[in-house]
Amino acid sequence: MSPKIKMVLIIFVSLVLLVSGCAITYQVKNNNIVKKATPIAIEYFKSKYNVTVKFTDSQVFPGYIDSKVVLYGYVEHDENETFSIAINYNTYEVNYVTGPDWMFESD
């Protein structure tokens, strides 16, 4: 194998490792944000609406768009009663909640 091909191969492998390392770091950071926001959301629903919830999905927005994580789920024992809750991941304060109308009637 010629030295030029070896150099190109080394550069290519280095770039692949660098990019995959950054992606893993990004995923770990997002998982940590979700793990920290989840108990806050559970407590919020329990204290504010007196319901127990289950989470099914999450979405972490980049800081340059909006520093929030949105958790999606349903009210326990009724998968048709879905909701979402947005939490600022810098302050871990609730931004907004969406859900079934009955949840907000006494609000």
Protein Blocks (a to p, Z undefined) as FASTA:
>chain_A
ZZklmmmmmmmmmmmmmmmmmmmmmmmmmmmmmmmmmmmmmmmmmmmnopacddfbdcdd
dfklogcdddddddehiaklgcdddddfklopafbdcddfklmmmZZ
